[in-house]
Amino acid sequence: MERKKILIAPLDWGIGHATRCIPVIKKKLNEGHDIVLASNGRSKALLQSHFPELQFIDGIPDYAITYSETRFFMGHLMKQIPHILRAIKNENSWLKYAISKHRIDEVISDNRYGLYNTNIQTSIITHQILPIGPALLAPITHRIIKKYISHFDTCLIPDFEEESISLSGKLSHGNIPGNSNYIGPLSRFQNMASVENKSETIIFDYLIILSGPEPQRSKFEELMIRIFDGQNANVCLIGGKPEQNQSRQKNNIKIIPHLLDTWMKTTIDQSKNIITRSGYSTLMDLHALGRIALLIPTPGQTEQAYLAERHSNKFGFTSMSQDEISFSNIEHIFRTQ
């Protein structure tokens, strides 16, 4: 196999795009390729914590998408489309510079639509081919996304091809681009199947896994701490903040900013009940470990609402809206699961 210098670059929207690049990076390293990375914010911090020996290329444009503090997520996002399109254009210009300066042979992008180039092999990883949104805007959005995907040699869909068992459902099944390939779910816990909890020491009654962009990540953290503080339960909260490393204890709650894969898996194994957002990368991680959870979709995020409903109906999860959360409601759900 020809040795290549491969640029892998995930979008910085929460940390899910970065976590699902971890098995891709490991695979390419095992194949003997030279890997360079590029990202921003928490995605960059996460990959640096996992691969401190790898080179990072600076200067990749930041989409800098802001998240609404209210439920009007889609409307807030639509207002940012001109800014996002400019970022994609700037990203494409940056890639031409990076290819020349760093002698890049191949690019693997995760949801960065500007990282295509006709002179080298380029692939994009995405499950958001047919995103859910307002009915009148959906056809236009789907056409725009397919147009950008067509610039890449390959679209890699991290899911099963058979829709009945797929984790993303209609988000990536239907009228998909002709250059698409289903590659199966991507998880940092691949080849790390979880053992039965009965053979592990259960340390935590509840494990809360936080993810997603601000300010909703912090609002959810504050809510969970408020609900569980002082309850007769041993709780662990993993904050999704790889840029921090200082854990703390608040009464019955252990608060950990971030865990590397092995420790994260151990904590999941040693937790009786799991509460998390219904982000797609989180769902792929839980699938890899054979665990289910109580899913709390981010308010106003239509994709997460759809995924929570799908996984509750098909894969044994349960879900509730953020407005319904109380300690008694959570206890009741896990008692009857």
N, C-alpha and C positions, 0 to 999 in steps of 0.2 A: 504493500500500500504506500502510495506517495505521501511523504510527510508534508503537511501543510501548516501554515500559520493562519489560525482561525480566530476571528473576532466574534465574541458572544456578548450580546448587549440586551439586557431586559429593560422594559419600561419601569420607571419608578412610580408605581401607583400601589400603595401598600407595599408588601414585600412578597406577595404571591408569585409575581412574574419572575422574581429572582430565585425563590426557593425551587420552583420547578425547572430552572436552568441548572441546578446543581447536578442532577443525574446526567444531563447532557454534557456538562463540562467534564465530569468524571469519565464518561464514555470516550470522549474525544482524547482525553489525556491517556487513557488506557490503550487507545489505538496508536499512540505515539506522536500525536500532533502537538504543535506549539499553540498554546491558548493565550490570547490577550482579552481583557475584559473592558467594558465601558458601561457606566450607568451613573445615576445621580442619587443623592439623598440616602434613604434607608436601604434601598436596593444595593447601592454601592457598599454601604457599611456591612450588610449581610454577606455579600460575596467576599469582601476583604477578610471578614472573620473566618470564613470557610477556606479561602485560598490565599493566604497571606504571601505565598511565594510567587503568585502570578502577577504579571504586569497589568496595570490599569492605564488606559489611554484617557487623558483628560480632555475636557472641552466639548464632550458630546452635548448637544442642546437638551435642555430640560423642558419637557412639555409643560411643567408647572401648572397642571390642572388643579383647580381649587374645588373643594367639596362643599356643598351647601350645608349650613347648620340646621336647615329645616328639612321637611320631607320633599321639597320641590327639587329633587336631584336632577331629573331629566331636563327640566327647564333651565336650570343653572348650567348644566353641561352644554346644552344647545347654544347658549350665549357665547360659549368659549370656542365654538367651532372655528371661527376665523383665526384665532390665536393658535389652535391646534394645527391647522393647515399650514400656517407660517412655520411652526416648529418642525413639521415634517419636511418642508422645503429646505429649511436650514440644516436639518439632519442629513439630508441627501448631499448637500454641499460639503458638510463636515466629513462625510464618508469618503468622498473623492480625495480630500486632503489626507485622511488617515490611511487610505490604501497606498497612496504615493509615499508618505513619510515612513510608514511602518511595514510596508511590503506585505499587506494582507492578501491572502490567497482565497479566503472564503469568509462569508459572514453568516451568522445565525442570529437573527433578531427575534426578540420576544415582544410582540405587539408594538414594535417601533416601525412605522410604515414608511419611513424615509430611507431605511438602510438597504436599498437595492442599488445595483450597479450592473451595467451590461458587460463589463470586462471580467467579472469574476462570478463564482457561484454564490448565490444568495438565497437564504431560506428564511421564512417567517413562521414562528410558532404562535398560533392563536386558536382559541376555541370560540371566539366572538365573531363568527362569520355572519350570523343572522341575529344580531342583538335585538333584544326586546325593547320597544319604545312606543311612542304614540303611533296609532295606526296610520295616520296620514303621512308621517315622516319616515316610517319603517322602510318603504320601497326605495326612497332616495338614499337613506343611510346604507342600506344593503348594497346598492349600486356603487356608492363611493368606496366602500370597503373592498368590494370585489375588484374595482379598478386598481386600487393600490396593491392588492394581493397579486394581481396579474403581472406586476412589475418584477416579482420574485420568480426565481426558477421553481421553487417548491414552497407550498404551504403545508406545514406540519401541524396536524390537528391532534392534540393530546387527549385522545379518547378512543373508545371502541367504535369500530365501523358499524356494528349492528345497533340500530337505534334503541331497540327494546332493552338492551343492557347498558346503553351509554350513560355516562355520568352527566354530560352536558345537554342531552336531549335535543330539542329543536334549535338550540343556539348554534349547533354545528352539523345539523343533519337536514338535508333537503336540497335546495338548489345551490350547491357549493361550487367553488371555482374548479376548473378542469385540472389545475396543477396541484390539487389537494391530495394529501396522503394521511390516512389515520395511522398514528404511531403508538396508540395505547396511552393510558394515563401516565403522566410524569409526576413522580414523587421523590423527594429527597430520602424517603424511607423504602425505596425499592430494594428488594433483596434483604429487608430487615423485618420480616413478618412478625407481628406481635404475638407473644405467647398468651395462653389462657390466663386471665387474671387470677383464677383460683390457685395457680402455681406461683404467683407473685405475692409479695407483701403489699397489701393495699395501705398506702400512706395517706392519700388524700380522698376525702369524700367527694369533693368537687374540683375539677380542673377547668379553669376558664382560659381559653386561648383567644387572645385579641389579635386583630389584624385590620388592614384597610388604611386608607388615607385619613389625615386629620381634616376637620376637627372631630369627626365621628368616632375615631378610635379612642381619643381621650374621653369623650362624653360617655362612651360605653364602659370604659374602665372605671370612671367615677361612679357610674350607676351600679356596677357589679360590686364595688367595694362598699358602697352604701347599703346594698341589700344584704351582703354576707357578713359585714362587720358585726362581731359579737354573737353570731349564731352558734349553735351547738354543732359545729361542723368544721372539719379541718380542710382548708381551702388553699389551692395554689392558683395564682394568676400569672400567666406568661404574657408580657406586655407587647410583644412584637416591636421592640425597640433595640435593634442590634447595635446602635451607636452608643448604648449605655451598658454598663457591666456591674452595677452595684445593686444587689438584692437587698430587700428589707422585709421586716415582719411588722404587720399591723394587726395586733391582737391575734385572731385565729387565721389570718390570711398571710401566706407567704407570697410576696410580690417579686417576680423575677423578670428583668427586662427582656432577656433573650437566652435561648439555649441552643447549643450546637446539636447536630442531629442525634448522636448517640444518647445524650442526656435528655433530649426532648422525647425520644422514644421511651426511655426508661420511665420518665415522669408520666407519660400517657399510660404505660403498662401498669403503673402503680396508682392509678386514679380510678375510682369506681365509676364516676359520672363525669361527662364532658359537656361543656357549654361553649359554643363558639358562633361566630358569624358564618354565613353560608357562602363564603367566597369559594371560587372553583378550586384553587390550589389547596385550600384547607380540606375540601371534600376529597380531592385526589389523595392527600396524605392519609386521611382516615380510612379510605378504601384500601390503601396499601397495607395498613395495619389491621384491617378487619374490625374496626371500631365504629360505633354509631355515637350520635351526640344529639343534644338539644340545640337546634339551630335558631338563631335570632337574626333575621335579615337586617341589614342596615336600612333604616327608615328611608323610604323613597327610592331605594335601589331596586329597580324592577328585575334585573337579572338575579339578584340574590333572593328575592321573593319567589321567583320561578324555581330556582334551584332548591330552595328549602321545601317548596311544595312537592317537587318531583322526588326528592330523596326521602321525604316523609311517606309518600304514596308507594314508592317502589323498593326502597332499600332499608326500611326499618327505623329511620330517624323520626324524631318529632320536632315540631317547630312551634314558635309563638311569636307574636309581634312584640316589639320593645315596650309598647304600652301595657302589655299584659304581665310584664315581669314583676314577680314578688317572690319572696322566699317560700311562702306557702304554695304558690302555683308551681314553682320549680320542684319542690318536694313531692307534690302530688304527681307530676309528670313522671318522675323517675321511679316512684313507687309502683306506678301502673304500667311501666314500660315492659 
